[in-house]
Amino acid sequence: MRKLEIFYVLALLILLNSCTEKTSSLKTFIFSNESMPFDYSIKLNSHDSIYLQTRFPNPEKDEYGILREKQKDSLFNLLDNIDFSKYKTSYTDEHLQDGEAFRFIIKRDEKIDSIFIYGDNGPEEFYELAEKIKILISKTEFTKLNKKVDFEKLNYKMLPPPPPPPKIEKIIYKK
C-alpha cells in the first residue's frame, strides 16, 4: 500500500510540473526595419503588448497593440530557439546602396545580443524571423499612443544619416 501512495504522489508531482507555465527568459525584443520607403521599430516585452514606432514616412508616431496568446507564444518560442551568440553582430553588403536593413536586439536577463543585417548575406533564420514579424505587424490592430515608446536606451536606430555633400571649392583661372 505504501508503494501505491508514493506512486500517486510522484504522478501528481509530474502532472503538476508539466502543467506549469513555461516562462521565457526574454525581457525585451526590438526589431527595426529600414528601407527607402519606411523606417520603423517594434518592441516586445514579456507581456502581451507590442509597441510600434514609425519614423518614416512622416509624421513620426508611436502605437501599441495587444498580441493574442497564440501569436505571442509562437514568436517567443521562435526567439527562445535562436542562439544569437553563434552569429556575427553585423552582416552588411558594402556595395548595396538602397537595400533593406534589419536590426534584431534581444535582452535576456542582463545579457543583450544584437544583430544587424543589410543586404542578402545574413543568416537565413533572421530573414525568416523578419518575415514572421512583418506578418505579425500586419495582423495586429494598433492604437495611437500619446507618448514616446521607451526603447530602454538600446541602440535600435539603423543607419547614421548620410554625410553632407562634399564642399566644392571655387577654382579661379588666371589668364
Legacy VTK file of the C-alpha trace (Angstrom):
# vtk DataFile Version 3.0
C-alpha trace
ASCII
DATASET POLYDATA
POINTS 175 float
0.000 0.000 0.000
2.870 2.386 0.798
4.310 1.940 -2.723
0.960 2.879 -4.254
0.837 6.140 -2.248
4.357 7.042 -3.361
3.390 6.312 -6.977
0.335 8.607 -6.757
2.358 11.416 -5.168
5.053 11.133 -7.865
2.446 11.020 -10.635
0.752 14.111 -9.195
4.069 15.983 -8.975
4.937 15.095 -12.564
1.499 16.193 -13.734
1.696 19.489 -11.838
5.213 20.150 -13.142
4.179 19.561 -16.752
1.199 21.900 -16.366
3.168 24.843 -15.031
3.548 27.703 -17.445
6.932 27.843 -19.109
8.407 31.297 -18.924
10.720 32.818 -21.440
13.985 34.422 -20.371
13.220 37.217 -22.826
12.961 40.634 -21.179
12.871 42.859 -24.280
12.968 42.263 -28.029
13.369 45.046 -30.563
13.125 44.673 -34.315
13.937 47.611 -36.584
13.351 47.664 -40.315
14.526 50.415 -42.624
14.433 50.912 -46.359
13.828 53.781 -48.743
10.018 53.869 -48.255
9.859 53.106 -44.498
11.613 53.171 -41.131
10.034 51.591 -38.064
10.777 49.594 -34.927
8.748 47.277 -32.756
9.309 46.437 -29.127
8.078 43.388 -27.243
8.468 42.659 -23.580
7.402 39.664 -21.528
3.776 40.872 -21.529
1.244 40.734 -24.358
1.818 44.276 -25.651
3.613 45.144 -28.863
4.815 48.697 -29.451
5.350 50.182 -32.898
7.287 53.348 -33.613
7.089 54.596 -37.192
9.712 57.207 -38.080
9.203 57.384 -41.839
7.072 58.260 -43.699
6.311 61.323 -41.623
4.843 62.174 -39.217
6.588 60.058 -36.607
4.105 58.116 -34.496
4.034 55.648 -31.616
1.368 52.954 -31.302
0.627 49.831 -29.308
-1.270 46.629 -29.898
-2.194 43.542 -27.919
-0.928 40.170 -29.098
-3.163 37.151 -28.906
-1.643 34.450 -26.714
-1.044 32.141 -29.685
0.828 34.908 -31.560
2.928 35.762 -28.513
3.771 32.137 -27.717
4.717 31.423 -31.318
7.052 34.417 -31.531
8.590 33.839 -28.087
9.236 30.160 -28.913
10.953 31.235 -32.100
13.078 33.807 -30.254
13.958 31.328 -27.495
15.218 28.857 -30.100
17.553 31.264 -31.909
21.055 31.298 -30.460
22.115 34.891 -31.186
25.590 34.272 -29.751
26.593 31.936 -32.587
26.315 34.727 -35.181
28.359 37.785 -36.018
26.890 41.093 -34.873
26.829 42.602 -38.368
26.208 41.348 -41.901
26.498 44.111 -44.469
26.808 44.267 -48.217
29.200 47.165 -48.787
28.105 47.571 -52.426
24.395 47.885 -51.654
23.046 51.434 -51.569
19.269 51.158 -51.346
18.523 47.816 -49.726
16.547 46.830 -46.686
18.186 46.837 -43.260
17.176 44.832 -40.189
18.306 45.100 -36.590
17.394 42.446 -34.044
18.051 43.220 -30.371
17.210 40.727 -27.680
17.651 41.315 -23.983
17.563 38.272 -21.726
18.046 38.900 -18.031
21.178 41.090 -18.123
22.565 39.920 -21.493
21.911 41.914 -24.666
22.526 40.455 -28.140
22.232 42.467 -31.334
22.460 41.533 -34.998
22.414 43.999 -37.877
21.714 42.832 -41.448
21.977 44.986 -44.562
21.837 43.039 -47.785
21.453 39.368 -48.641
24.361 37.743 -46.824
22.830 37.337 -43.337
21.715 34.113 -41.660
18.569 32.672 -43.243
16.728 32.254 -39.938
16.818 36.031 -39.402
15.210 36.724 -42.781
12.516 34.195 -41.824
12.100 35.880 -38.429
11.789 39.286 -40.130
9.045 37.958 -42.428
7.126 36.479 -39.488
7.381 39.783 -37.633
6.116 41.704 -40.676
3.128 39.341 -40.894
2.504 39.761 -37.163
2.539 43.556 -37.543
0.112 43.429 -40.470
-2.333 41.293 -38.444
-2.176 43.418 -35.289
-4.573 46.270 -34.635
-2.612 49.249 -33.328
-3.829 52.216 -31.282
-2.059 55.578 -31.218
-0.056 56.394 -28.092
0.215 59.967 -26.851
3.756 59.381 -25.607
7.043 58.067 -26.972
7.836 54.358 -26.756
10.663 53.713 -24.286
13.318 51.666 -26.087
15.401 51.383 -22.884
18.387 53.159 -24.438
19.001 50.131 -26.665
20.553 51.092 -29.986
17.573 50.392 -32.238
18.420 53.098 -34.775
19.656 51.687 -38.027
21.914 53.685 -40.211
23.516 57.028 -39.472
22.294 59.948 -41.560
24.141 60.356 -44.842
27.214 62.582 -44.735
26.880 66.124 -46.052
27.801 66.615 -49.692
31.458 67.421 -50.297
32.406 71.060 -50.423
33.316 72.291 -53.837
35.961 74.920 -53.784
35.954 77.674 -56.326
38.738 77.448 -58.772
39.851 80.742 -60.179
41.581 80.641 -63.525
44.056 83.343 -64.387
44.710 84.425 -67.951
LINES 1 176
175 0 1 2 3 4 5 6 7 8 9 10 11 12 13 14 15 16 17 18 19 20 21 22 23 24 25 26 27 28 29 30 31 32 33 34 35 36 37 38 39 40 41 42 43 44 45 46 47 48 49 50 51 52 53 54 55 56 57 58 59 60 61 62 63 64 65 66 67 68 69 70 71 72 73 74 75 76 77 78 79 80 81 82 83 84 85 86 87 88 89 90 91 92 93 94 95 96 97 98 99 100 101 102 103 104 105 106 107 108 109 110 111 112 113 114 115 116 117 118 119 120 121 122 123 124 125 126 127 128 129 130 131 132 133 134 135 136 137 138 139 140 141 142 143 144 145 146 147 148 149 150 151 152 153 154 155 156 157 158 159 160 161 162 163 164 165 166 167 168 169 170 171 172 173 174
